[in-house]
Amino acid sequence: MIRHPLAIILSVAMLLACFIPAAAQVQSSLRFNPEGKLKIVQFTDIHYKHGKKASRAATEMMDEVLDAENPDFVIITGDLVYADGVAEALTELTEPITRRGLPWAMVFGNHDEQFDMTLPQMYDALQVMPGCIMPPRPMGVDSPDYVIDLLGSDGSERPVGAFYCLDSHSGARVPGIGKYAWFTYDQIGWYRAQSASRTEAAGAPLPSLMFMHIPLQEYAAAQGDTRNFLLGTKGEEICCQAANSGMFASIKEMGDVFGVFCGHDHDNDFATQFAGVLLAYGRYSGGKTVYNHLGKNGARVIVLYEGEPRLDTWLRLRGGDVINSMQFPVHKKK
């Protein structure tokens, strides 16, 4: 008997679930508002330095953006800190979010592990802060990947979408293959199992997004294709992994994720598409603690529509400017 690939994935997922600590299976969720919308603000590359005046530019901008947009959820896509004094920095840089009582989460960047707190210490400290909806860290896992389920506006507990939040790591783990690490096969298998279980429960793939710090290789392929749109600035080379372990291929095979959002490259804030999937950078959110040639710091705003693989997105800059507004999918004029 030939088994359907989805059935095989589900069987593996159920087997793996038996060996995953209970904490890893805790689910977090958000809910679409009565209008069937959910607004996200993405901050990225805050590079906060405790005690440095330059870092105020980040938190002041965060206050401006959160006041203007009043989002339903905030995600920080890595490189939160850039100096010792991490414990103090984490409290200070998240204060604009926690003070407003907003739900929020984060994924780590390649620099976050370089200072005076380990990734497990940082994750545990952030996870118990007000409003944080990241699940508890499983025993033995430094920086877990996790899912945030999106619940419908009808009040039910049935997921209608998901956010996949992944750690894209830091340096390459195999010598001689570029500078940055790539997603492991375990991570890809985890995503496939999570996606498959939600597809099985819903009867169809759930429109979902994925958040990470380091861009996938497909960002470079997409912006290099003259047939694609490119909205925003490409001010530096795309600093992605040299090895492609197949995360994007799995995104296409599973059929649920229609948008990927990253940070990492401070002088890139563009959005493009590859094989029908939106690939977008956030806007550099930090102060003058590291390089930034884009000008004003800011954030990406994303508005999702319940039950549809559709979103609106734009960049809001410090000072109030709104730029690079677009709808995805892009509808070509006839």
C-alpha positions as CSV (number, residue, x, y, z in Angstrom):
1,M,0.0,0.0,0.0
2,I,1.3,3.4,-1.0
3,R,0.8,6.0,1.8
4,H,0.1,9.6,1.1
5,P,3.0,11.9,2.0
6,L,0.8,13.9,4.5
7,A,0.0,10.7,6.3
8,I,3.6,9.8,6.6
9,I,4.4,13.3,8.0
10,L,1.6,13.0,10.6
11,S,2.8,9.6,11.7
12,V,6.3,10.9,12.3
13,A,4.9,14.0,14.0
14,M,2.9,11.8,16.5
15,L,5.9,9.7,17.2
16,L,8.1,12.7,17.8
17,A,5.5,14.2,20.1
18,C,5.9,11.3,22.5
19,F,9.5,12.4,23.1
20,I,9.0,16.1,23.3
21,P,8.9,17.6,26.8
22,A,5.5,18.9,27.9
23,A,6.7,22.5,27.9
24,A,7.5,22.3,24.2
25,Q,3.9,21.4,23.5
26,V,2.4,24.5,25.2
27,Q,0.5,26.4,22.5
28,S,0.3,30.2,22.3
29,S,-2.4,32.0,20.4
30,L,-3.8,35.3,19.1
31,R,-7.3,36.1,17.8
32,F,-8.5,38.0,14.8
33,N,-10.6,41.0,15.7
34,P,-14.4,41.2,15.0
35,E,-13.6,42.7,11.5
36,G,-11.5,39.6,10.7
37,K,-8.2,41.5,10.8
38,L,-5.0,41.2,12.8
39,K,-2.3,43.9,12.9
40,I,1.4,43.1,13.5
41,V,4.3,45.4,14.1
42,Q,7.7,44.0,13.4
43,F,10.7,45.6,15.0
44,T,14.1,44.3,14.1
45,D,17.8,44.8,14.8
46,I,17.3,47.0,17.8
47,H,21.0,46.5,18.8
48,Y,20.3,48.0,22.2
49,K,23.2,49.0,24.5
50,H,22.4,49.6,28.1
51,G,23.6,53.0,29.3
52,K,24.1,54.3,25.8
53,K,22.2,57.5,24.8
54,A,22.1,56.3,21.2
55,S,19.8,53.4,22.2
56,R,17.0,55.9,23.1
57,A,16.4,56.4,19.4
58,A,15.1,52.8,19.3
59,T,12.7,53.0,22.2
60,E,11.5,56.5,21.2
61,M,10.7,55.2,17.8
62,M,8.9,52.2,19.2
63,D,6.7,54.5,21.3
64,E,5.8,56.5,18.2
65,V,5.0,53.5,16.1
66,L,3.0,51.7,18.8
67,D,0.9,54.8,19.5
68,A,0.3,55.4,15.8
69,E,-0.5,51.8,14.8
70,N,-2.1,50.3,18.0
71,P,-1.2,46.7,16.9
72,D,-2.7,43.4,18.0
73,F,0.8,41.8,18.3
74,V,4.5,42.8,18.2
75,I,7.3,40.6,16.9
76,I,11.0,41.4,17.3
77,T,13.1,39.5,14.7
78,G,16.5,39.3,16.3
79,D,19.6,41.2,17.4
80,L,17.9,42.7,20.4
81,V,21.2,43.7,22.2
82,Y,24.7,44.6,21.3
83,A,26.7,45.0,24.5
84,D,27.1,43.6,28.0
85,G,24.4,44.6,30.5
86,V,21.9,42.4,28.7
87,A,19.5,41.9,31.6
88,E,19.0,45.6,32.0
89,A,18.8,46.1,28.2
90,L,16.1,43.5,27.8
91,T,13.9,45.3,30.3
92,E,14.5,48.7,28.8
93,L,14.0,47.7,25.1
94,T,10.8,45.8,25.7
95,E,9.3,48.6,28.0
96,P,7.4,50.3,25.2
97,I,5.6,47.0,24.5
98,T,5.1,45.8,28.1
99,R,3.8,49.2,29.3
100,R,1.0,49.0,26.8
101,G,0.1,45.4,27.7
102,L,0.5,44.2,24.1
103,P,1.0,40.5,23.2
104,W,4.5,40.1,21.8
105,A,7.2,37.6,21.0
106,M,10.7,37.5,19.5
107,V,13.3,35.3,17.7
108,F,17.0,35.6,18.3
109,G,19.6,37.1,15.9
110,N,23.2,36.2,15.3
111,H,24.5,38.7,17.8
112,D,22.3,38.0,20.8
113,E,24.5,35.3,22.2
114,Q,27.7,37.3,22.2
115,F,27.4,39.1,25.5
116,D,26.9,38.5,29.2
117,M,23.8,36.3,29.1
118,T,23.3,33.0,27.4
119,L,20.5,32.4,24.9
120,P,18.7,30.1,27.4
121,Q,19.0,32.8,30.1
122,M,17.7,35.5,27.7
123,Y,14.8,33.4,26.5
124,D,13.7,32.5,30.1
125,A,13.9,36.2,31.1
126,L,11.9,37.4,28.2
127,Q,9.3,34.6,28.3
128,V,8.1,35.6,31.8
129,M,7.8,39.3,30.9
130,P,4.3,40.9,30.8
131,G,2.5,40.2,27.5
132,C,5.1,37.7,26.1
133,I,3.3,34.8,24.5
134,M,6.3,32.6,23.7
135,P,6.0,29.1,25.2
136,P,8.3,28.0,28.1
137,R,11.6,26.8,26.9
138,P,11.9,22.9,26.8
139,M,14.6,21.4,28.9
140,G,17.9,21.1,27.0
141,V,16.8,23.5,24.2
142,D,18.7,26.8,24.1
143,S,16.4,28.6,21.8
144,P,13.2,26.8,20.8
145,D,11.3,27.3,17.6
146,Y,7.6,27.7,18.3
147,V,4.1,28.3,16.8
148,I,1.6,31.0,17.6
149,D,-1.9,29.8,16.5
150,L,-4.3,32.4,15.1
151,L,-7.9,31.9,16.2
152,G,-11.0,33.0,14.4
153,S,-13.1,36.1,15.1
154,D,-16.1,33.9,15.9
155,G,-14.7,33.1,19.4
156,S,-13.9,29.4,18.7
157,E,-10.6,27.7,19.6
158,R,-10.1,26.4,16.1
159,P,-6.9,27.8,14.5
160,V,-7.4,29.6,11.2
161,G,-3.7,30.4,10.7
162,A,-0.3,30.3,12.4
163,F,2.9,32.2,12.9
164,Y,6.0,30.0,12.7
165,C,8.8,31.7,14.7
166,L,12.3,30.2,14.1
167,D,15.8,30.6,15.3
168,S,18.1,31.1,12.3
169,H,21.2,30.8,14.5
170,S,24.5,32.6,14.0
171,G,27.8,31.3,12.5
172,A,28.0,28.4,10.1
173,R,28.4,25.1,12.0
174,V,30.4,23.4,9.3
175,P,33.8,25.0,8.4
176,G,34.3,26.3,4.9
177,I,30.6,26.8,4.0
178,G,30.0,30.5,4.3
179,K,29.6,32.7,7.3
180,Y,26.0,32.0,8.6
181,A,24.2,28.9,9.8
182,W,21.3,27.3,7.9
183,F,18.1,25.7,9.2
184,T,18.8,22.2,10.4
185,Y,16.8,19.2,9.1
186,D,15.4,18.8,12.6
187,Q,14.0,22.4,12.3
188,I,12.5,21.7,8.9
189,G,11.0,18.4,10.1
190,W,9.5,20.2,13.0
191,Y,7.9,22.9,10.8
192,R,6.6,20.2,8.4
193,A,5.1,18.2,11.3
194,Q,3.4,21.3,12.8
195,S,2.1,22.4,9.5
196,A,0.8,18.9,8.6
197,S,-1.0,18.5,11.9
198,R,-2.8,21.8,11.4
199,T,-3.7,21.0,7.8
200,E,-5.1,17.7,8.8
201,A,-7.2,19.3,11.5
202,A,-8.5,22.0,9.3
203,G,-8.9,20.0,6.1
204,A,-6.7,22.5,4.2
205,P,-3.5,24.4,4.7
206,L,-3.9,27.4,7.1
207,P,-2.7,30.8,5.8
208,S,0.4,31.4,7.8
209,L,3.5,33.6,8.2
210,M,7.1,32.8,9.2
211,F,9.4,35.0,11.1
212,M,13.2,34.7,11.4
213,H,16.3,36.8,11.6
214,I,18.7,35.8,8.8
215,P,17.1,35.9,5.3
216,L,16.7,32.7,3.3
217,Q,18.7,32.2,0.1
218,E,15.5,32.8,-1.9
219,Y,15.6,36.5,-1.0
220,A,18.7,36.8,-3.2
221,A,17.2,34.7,-6.0
222,A,14.0,36.8,-5.9
223,Q,15.6,40.2,-6.0
224,G,17.9,39.1,-8.8
225,D,14.9,38.2,-11.0
226,T,13.9,41.1,-13.1
227,R,10.4,39.7,-13.5
228,N,9.7,40.3,-9.8
229,F,8.6,43.5,-8.1
230,L,10.9,45.0,-5.5
231,L,9.4,47.6,-3.3
232,G,11.8,49.3,-0.9
233,T,15.5,49.7,-0.6
234,K,18.3,47.2,-1.4
235,G,21.3,49.0,0.1
236,E,23.6,46.0,0.7
237,E,24.2,42.5,-0.4
238,I,21.8,39.9,1.0
239,C,23.7,38.2,3.9
240,C,22.1,34.8,3.8
241,Q,23.3,31.2,4.3
242,A,25.8,29.8,1.8
243,A,24.1,26.4,2.1
244,N,20.5,25.8,1.3
245,S,18.9,23.1,3.5
246,G,15.5,23.4,1.9
247,M,13.3,25.4,4.2
248,F,11.7,27.3,1.3
249,A,11.1,24.1,-0.6
250,S,9.2,22.8,2.5
251,I,7.2,26.0,2.7
252,K,6.0,25.4,-0.9
253,E,5.3,21.7,-0.3
254,M,3.3,22.3,2.8
255,G,1.3,25.1,1.1
256,D,0.5,27.2,4.2
257,V,3.1,29.9,4.6
258,F,2.6,32.8,2.2
259,G,4.9,35.4,3.7
260,V,8.3,35.3,5.3
261,F,9.7,38.2,7.3
262,C,13.3,38.7,8.5
263,G,15.8,41.4,9.6
264,H,19.7,41.1,9.7
265,D,20.6,43.4,6.8
266,H,20.3,46.9,8.2
267,D,20.4,48.6,4.8
268,N,17.7,46.4,3.2
269,D,14.0,47.0,3.8
270,F,12.5,45.7,0.6
271,A,9.7,43.3,-0.1
272,T,9.6,41.0,-3.1
273,Q,8.2,37.6,-4.0
274,F,9.5,34.2,-4.9
275,A,7.3,31.4,-6.3
276,G,4.2,33.1,-5.0
277,V,5.5,33.7,-1.4
278,L,6.1,37.2,-0.1
279,L,9.7,37.7,1.1
280,A,10.1,40.9,3.2
281,Y,12.6,42.6,5.4
282,G,11.6,44.7,8.4
283,R,12.9,48.2,8.8
284,Y,16.1,48.7,10.9
285,S,14.7,49.7,14.3
286,G,17.8,50.6,16.3
287,G,19.7,53.7,17.0
288,K,23.3,54.6,16.0
289,T,24.8,51.7,17.9
290,V,25.7,50.0,14.6
291,Y,25.6,50.8,10.9
292,N,22.4,52.1,9.2
293,H,22.4,54.0,5.9
294,L,18.7,53.9,5.3
295,G,18.1,57.1,7.3
296,K,15.3,57.1,9.9
297,N,14.7,54.0,11.9
298,G,11.3,52.4,11.9
299,A,9.2,49.2,11.8
300,R,7.2,47.1,9.4
301,V,3.5,46.9,9.8
302,I,1.5,43.9,8.6
303,V,-2.3,43.5,8.5
304,L,-3.7,40.0,8.0
305,Y,-7.1,39.0,6.8
306,E,-8.9,36.0,8.4
307,G,-9.1,32.9,6.4
308,E,-7.2,34.4,3.4
309,P,-3.6,34.2,2.2
310,R,-3.6,38.0,1.9
311,L,-2.1,40.9,3.7
312,D,-1.4,44.6,3.6
313,T,2.0,45.9,4.7
314,W,3.9,49.2,5.0
315,L,6.9,50.8,6.8
316,R,6.3,53.4,9.4
317,L,9.4,55.6,10.2
318,R,10.4,57.6,13.2
319,G,8.7,61.0,12.8
320,G,5.5,59.6,11.3
321,D,6.3,58.9,7.6
322,V,4.6,55.9,6.1
323,I,6.3,54.5,3.0
324,N,6.2,51.4,0.7
325,S,2.6,50.5,1.2
326,M,1.5,47.4,-0.7
327,Q,-1.1,44.6,-0.8
328,F,0.0,41.0,-1.3
329,P,-0.8,39.2,-3.5
330,V,0.0,41.9,-6.0
331,H,-2.9,42.3,-8.5
332,K,-1.6,43.2,-11.9
333,K,-3.5,45.7,-13.9
334,K,-5.1,44.3,-17.1
